[in-house]
Amino acid sequence: MKKHKLLLVGDEKPLAKALMLKLNDSDFIVDYVDNGTEAYNSIQKNKYDLVLLDLVLPGMNGFTVLEKASKNKNPNAILVFSNLSQEEDIQKVMSMGAIGYLIKSDTSLNELITYINNYLGKK
Amino acid sequence: MNKSQDYLLLLLHQLKTPLTGNKWFLELMLDKDYSVLTAKQKEIINDLAFNNDLMMTLVKDMLTLVNFEKNQGTKLHLEEVDLREVIKAEVTKVTLMLKKKELRINYIGFDKPAILKIDRLKIGLAIQNVINNAIKYSKEDTEIRIEIKQAKDSITLEIQDSGIGIPKSEAPNIFGKFYRSSNAIKNETEGSGLGLYLTRKIVLMHKGDIWFESRENFGTIFYIKFNLH
């Protein structure tokens, strides 16, 4: 069976390490970038099954990545995965076309895998 | 703008990163696909994870409180909302928590609109704290009653759980900053003691009223009353 391809965007290396371990072991192929500029370039060049996007990033932040992707009608589905938890941030990214918003500190690794599998199962 | 509040907000937000890392690595440690542990080791890792969750709860609650106090200088953003929508939005956020403990929500009085002029975000937060407490202290496979009672001059929200209850002697302190009742601590549930403090503050800002009735080991009912005039 074909493996699903994900893009993981986040500059917190220890968190990225745990995520990569779990995602790879859950049968996903994962590209990883640690800044917004590379994230935007990656989604312009590639079609992923899902993008996991942090918001606080060096250089171009996640809000800007999302905004540009939306403006240019980028076909990649973007799930925001961040530790920002203010209601205003959630509403902002949902209005910019994110398919969902998960708060890292509220989400276990298993819950993340379940969420991604459920999303991909629906496609 | 208060500089020390901003530094505190920055620090609290930064703390979430290593705490999240701990949470995930501890989860991997407890996963048999990543490590094989003795029963004693598992117990120790579980205790580590519990303490990490405690720290996380404290950081998150402090963030909420500092954000709230920082923004309190601005007026309430009042708008006409249907209280039912605010409640349902908060319940949606805790769907996973409800599922984990097999808790059911019984909505009563939701058959007609309950229109209020309130700050939707702040009241949402106030209700979220009460619902979170109801879930946290509820026994598994029980019901949480959420009822809206409408009178000529007021709308009262009641949130009832079948949980551990609050000892009578501690009732006067329950809305205090950082206060946690002795049976909450005894039951080892996480909590920072900030949630109800903030809820009461928000309700009073709306010139409303908040009180509760409780019986140890039977449960608690929280009442939030909004005056219509």
Interface residues (C-beta under 8 A of the other chain):
Chain A: E12 P14 L15 A18 L19 L21 K22 D25 N83 L84 S85 Q86 E87 K104 S105 S108 L109 N110 E111
Chain B: H13 K16 T17 P18 L19 T20 G21 K23 W24 F25 E27 L28 D33 M56 K60 L63 N67 L96 L121 G124
